[in-house]
Every structure is written in C-alpha cells, then in structure tokens.
C-alpha cells in the first residue's frame, strides 16, 4: 500500500472515526483504525468499530498501491494531529518482529515535510467487518431536519444505564414527518420535523411497474430507539454535510445504519418498550405565558448562580394583573435574589417552581425569539413551546414549593 494525502483531510476524518474506538478494547484489534487504500477510485477509507458503534469515512487521495492495515488509533491520531499542513505519504511494509524472528508484523511509514514516523500495525483481516443490512427498509432524511431534531431532543436523554431505553432518542418515521422524543423521567422533549421520505429497494423497483397499485408502494410508519451516544456522533457527522443534503437511514431489528455522503455510521438499537410519552402531555391549559426567550434565559442563568449553591430551585411568581413574572431564589446562609420580567399572561396568577438546570436546558433548545409557557396547576406538567418556527414541545415537571 502506498498513498499521498493532505494532512488536514486525514486529520479531520481520523478525528471523526476515532470516537468509535473503545477506551478499553475487549480485543487488541479494536483499539486500531482500519486504513484501506483503493487505486481504482483513488480514495482512502478509515473505519473504527467497538462492536456496538461503528464509524467509516472516506476521502480523495493519490493512491499508488492498494492495501489495508489496522493502525493503533490513539498513536496514529496523536501523530497526524501534530503534523504541519501539507502532503503526507503513507506506505506499509512487512518487517521482522523484534521479539520473534520466525514471525512477521506489519508496519506503516508516515512521511511528511517535518520528518518520518514508523508505526507497528495489525493485519486488516483481523479487523471485524461493519454490520450490513441486506433487506432492511431505507429512508431518505434531510440533513436539516435531522440536525433540528437532534438539537431539540438529545439533551433530555437519561444518563442512568439502569433505565437503558431512556438513554436513547425515540424516532418515529412516517410518510411525511419525523418525530424525535427523549425523556429522563423528569422532563420530556418532542420535536416534529417534515419531509421524511421513506423508500425501500423493493418499492423503488415497484414504482417502475405502472400496473401495480400505488397503495402497495406505500411504506407504513415505524419507530425505534437509538442510543444517545450514536446520535451525538451522527450530529458531528452531519456537521460535515450541507443542510440541503440527505442521509439514508437503513434499519432492521436491532441494527441501524446512517449513510451520508462519504460517511457511514452503524449502531445497535436499544431494546425495550419506550414510554407512551404522548399521554403525558396535557390536552388543554388554564394558564399561558408568552415571553421573549433570551430575556427569560438570561434572567434564569443569572439567578441560577445562587440557586446552584443549594437546591437548584427557582420560584416563578406569575402575576396576571401586573403582567409580570418575578423570579426568586432564597438560599439560607448564602443569600437571595429576585428579578422581574414583563410577560403576556393569560389566566389566573400562580406560584410555581422549577429545577434550574432543566429549565435552562429547555430554554436553550427552543430556537425562536419568543416562547410560550402553558400550565394548569403548580404540581402538574408545564409545557414550553416556541412561538413560530420548529414544532417542539418541552415538558418539565414543577418542583413542590415548601413554605
């Protein structure tokens, strides 16, 4: 194998796949990145796989000889990231192992404008293949819709591994929409986006058969739960794409693949029944508050400095007559704080309290300039929604106020 590529491209792609390298690999080869060079297409591909999450990417290079080698991921990344900009030449070779003259080991030589580095590698045949899905359904999803959905839901997933299904985002794909839902048991985020376009290899062929009824080409909706870690890597991968691009989602029971441009992500899905979250959202509300989002977020972040000192609770005194919200924090032995904001209040006045962290997370996720808070009582779910723009629902449970 011999190839020449640009340092910045190798570094960018290596940094991306490196996130799928396990910190404590169960097998030595999993601590490596698989590098493959293809003379026919003049491309180089990089692959990392921890047996659950797999990342693969490819880029253009001047490939003089085909070949493949598994290279220690951390060492490879540390060297490449520190090299100066410019061309890098990679060439593998067989060399006698120092510990045993009767065996051979692979090595790769990296040459740049600053010098030369030689690293021991492993046989590419020892590297496990990424999962393939032969007959699963394929769905074309707009990059922009995926990014919006992930930004509005990922933050609400649980970090508690004992509630494994809650550590992921629940995706519901329908013919013309895509819904993301995440909850940790204390708050719930639901994002609905449009223009999902389900297709399958079989249905694409059927479209060419004019005698077949159109109804038989229709693909029913489906839902699955994807680990948050997988979707965070997908979010990074999407950051390298244009917002107008599409990503192909392919899945079967227990496995999902995202393919976008030169990048491929594979992952296991989460088992278990996801909560019936729609039942948690009230159908009507007795009180509504409209307020500029940034103004409320800034006030809550300021007052959170004191709230963080003890119980992370901020109290809202919503005054319908004065059309104001008073935010207060009282922390014994530390101090207290109060801020007053103008708001459009509909319904009766109410005192209600929130966990500061959950409130700030939601306000940051809502992307519009104005938002609406909807509620019924001080001990029932409160809904935050954007006024205009993305269709998002953020449910947060109030904290009981103790006198």
N, C-alpha and C positions, 0 to 999 in steps of 0.2 A: 504494500500500500504506500502511495505517495501522493500528497496533495499540498496545494498552497491556497491559503485563505486570508481574509482580512481579520486582524486582531479584534476589532470592535464587534464584528459579526459572530466570531467564535465565542467571545466573552458573553455577549447578550444571550445567545442560545444555550450556552453552557450554564449560565446562571439560572435560566428558566428550568431546565430539566433537573438541575442539581437539587431542587426542592423535593424531588421524589426519591432521593437517595436516603435510606434509613440511617439514623444516627447509630443504631446498634443492629447491624445486619445479622439475620439469622443464618446466612450463608455468605462466605467471603466475597463471592462474585457480585452480590447485591450492593456492596459498597463501591461499585465501579459504575462508570458511564460507558455505555457501548457506543463506539465511534465506527461508522461504516462509510466507506467512500465508493462512489459509483461513477465509473468513467463514461458510461452511456449517457447519463443525464447530467453529468458534471455537477453532482450535488453531494453534500455530506450530511448524514443524519446522526443525531445524538439521542440516546434513549436511556432513561433511568426508570427503575421499577422496584417497588418494595413489596410486591406480591399482592398489594391492595390498590395502590395508586401508581399509575404509570404515565410518564410524560415522554413524548417524542417530538422532535423538531428537526427541520432540515433547512439548508441554505446553499447558495451557489458557491462553488469553489473550482479551482483549476485542478482537476483530478487526473494524474498521470498513470496511476495504477490502482485497480480495485483492491479492496481489503477491508478487514474489520478487526477490531481489538477492543477489549474491555480495559479501561484505564481507571486507576484509583481516583474517585470523584473529587475528594477534597484537595488532594495534591494537585491534580490537573487544574481545578478551578483557581486555586491559590496562585499557581504559576501564571496562568493565562491572564488573570485579572491585573497582574502587576507588570505585564509586558508593555512596552511602548506601542503606540499606534503604528500600523504598517503591516506588511505581509508576514505570515507565519507559515513555515513549511513543516509538515508532519510526515514522518517516514518510519514505518515499523520494520523490525528485523528479528530474526531468531538469534539468541545468544546462549552460550552455555551457562547454566545455573551455577552460581558460585558454590552452593552447598553440595552439589552432586554433579559430577562431570558426565554421568550417564543420562542425564535428563536435559531437556531444553526448556527455556522460558522465553516468552515474548517480551520485547521491549519496544518502546517508541521514542524517537528522537524528535524534539521540537526545536526548530531553529528560527530565531528572529533577528532583528537588526542589533539587538543588545547581546546576544550570545546563544548558547546551545544548552538544552536540558534533555536528559535521558531518564525515562521512567520505565519501571517494570510494569507489564500488563498481564492480563489473563486471556485465555482462549475465548474468542467470541462465542464459540459453540456452547460454552458453559453458562452463558447469559440466558435467562428464561425469556421466552417469547411473550410479547404483549398479547392479552386476550383478543380474540377475533370473534365477531358476531356474524354468522353466516345468513341467518334467516330473520333477524330481528327487524323491527319497524324503524324507518328512517324519518326524521322530522327536520325540516329546514327552519332554523330560527334566526331572526335578525339580531345582529350583534348589539344594536342599540337597546332592543327590548330585553335582552339577557343582562346587560350591564345595569339597566334601571331596576330590574327585578332583584338582582343580587345585592345591589347597594341598599335596597329598601327592605331586605329580609335577613341577610346573613348575620347582622349584629344581634338579632333576637334569638339565635340558637342557643341551646344549653351546652355548658361545658362539663356537665355531670355524665360520665360514661356509664353510670348505672341506669340512666334513662336513655339508652342508646338511640332510639328512634328520634328523640328530641335534639340530638346533636347534629341533625341534618336539616335541610330545607326540603319541604314537600312540594313537588312540582306537579301541577295538573295541566295537561296539554289538551286543548280542544281544537276544533277545526279552525277557529279564527281568533283564539285567545290563548294566553299562557298565564298561569297563576302560580305565584310563589307564596309559601306560608312558612313561618318559623315561630316557635314558642319555646320558652324555657319553663313554663308553668306559672310565671309571674306576669308576663306580657306577651303579646301576640302581634306579629307584623304580617300583613297580607298585601301583596302587590299584584295588580292585574294589568297585563300589557296585551297589545293586539298584534295581529299579523303573524301568528304562528302558522306554518304551512306544512301540515303532516302529509307525507308521501311514503311510499314503500316501493321497493324494486318491482314488486308484483303489480302494484297499482299503476306505476308509470308505464308498464307494458300494456296494461289493460286500456289505458287511455287511447291507445292507437287502434283499438278494436271498436269500431263505430257501432257494431251490432250489440255490444254488451251494454245493459242498462247502466246509466251514470250512478245510480244508487249503490251498485255493487263496488264502485271505486271508492266510496266514502270510507274513511277510516274513523272508527269510534275513538272517543277520548280515552286517555289513560292517565294514570298517576303513579308516582314513585317518589321515594325519599332518598336524597343524595347527601353524603357526608359533607359537613360544612368545610372541612379541610380540602376536599376535592373542589368545591365551588370557589374557594378562595384562590386556588391555583388556576381555575378557569377564568376568574376575574383578572388575574395577572396576564393570562394568555390573551384574553380579549383586548387588553390594553395595547397589544401589538398589532391589532386589526383596525381597519377603518370602520366607522359607525354604520356605514352603508353595506358592509359585508354580511354574509350569513354564515352560520355554523350548523353543521349537520350533527344531529343527535341520533345515535343509534342505540337501541337497548333490547335486552331480553331479561328474563327473570334473573336477578342477582348481579347483573352487569350492565354498565353504561359506557358509551364512547362518545366523546365530543371531537369533531374534526373541523378545524377552521384553518383554511389556507395551508400553511406549511407546518401547522402544529396539531398534535393529536394527544388527547388525554383519555385515559381509561381508568375506570374505578368500579369497585363493588358498590352496590346499592345497600341501603340499610333495611333490615328485616323488621317486621312488626307492624301493627296497625297504628297509623298516625291518628292523633285525636281528632274528633269531629269539631274542628275549630269554628266552623260557621255558626254552630249552635251557641257559641259564647258571645257572639255579637248581638247586642240588643236591637230589636226591630224599630223602636221609637224612643225619643228622648224628651224629657221635660225641660231641659236647660241646654242652651247653646251659647258659646262664647267665640267671637271672631276677633283675631288679634294678629298684628304683624309678627311673623315667626322670628326674625332676627332680634327684634326688640325683646320678646319673651325669652329667647335663648340666652341673650346677653345678661339679662337680669338674673335668670336662674343660675348661670355659671358664676356670676359674682357672689350671689348669696350662698352658693354651694361651698364656698371657702370655709364658712362657719359650719354648715351642715356636715361637712366631712369630718369635723372634729369629734362628732359623737355618733349620731344615729342616721345620718344621710336623709333626713326628712325635711321637706319644705312644705309649709302650710299655705294654701290659697284661700283668701277671703274674697269671694266673688260678690260684688255689690251691684245688684241690678238697678237700683235707683241712681247711684252715683256713676254707673257705667265704668267701673274700675275693678282691677284685681290687685289686692295687696298681698305681696309675698313676704312671709315672715319665717325666721329661724330663731329659735331660742335654745342656746346651749349652756347648760349650767356650768359655772366655773370658768367659762370661756368668753361668752358674750352673746349678743343678739343682733339681728339685722332686719330691716324692713325696706321694701321697695314697692312703689305704687305705679301701676301702668293703666293707661286708658284702654278700654276694650268695648266691643259691642256685645252687650249681654241681653239674652232673651230668656225669659222665665224668672223664677224666684232666686233670691240671693242664697248662697250656700257657702259653708266652710268645708274644705276638703284638703287632704294631704297626700303627698306623693314621695316615693323614693327618688331622690335627686338624680341618681345615675340613670335609672330607667327613663326618667323624663327627658334628660339631656340627650340620651341616645335617640329617642324618638324625634325630638325637635331637629336634630342634625340630619336624620334620614329623610324628613319631609323637605322637599326641594323648592316649594313655592314661597313667594314673599308673604302671603297671608295664609293662616291656618284656622281651623275650627276645632274647638273642644266641645264634645257632646256628652252629657251625663244625665243621670236621673237622681241618684242619692249619693251620700258621702261614703257608702260602703258597697256600691255597685260599679261595674266596669265603666271606665271613661274611654271615649274614642277620640283620637286625634286624626284629622284628615286634612289634606291640602285643599285649598280653595283654587280650583283650576289645575291644569297640568296632570301629572301622573295620578292614576287612580290607586290610592294607597290607604289602607286602614291600619292604624296603630292602636291596639287596645292595651291599657295599663290598669292594673288594679290599684285603687287607692289604699293608703295606709290608715289604719284606725287612729283617730285622734284621741289621746288620753288627756283628760283635764288634770 
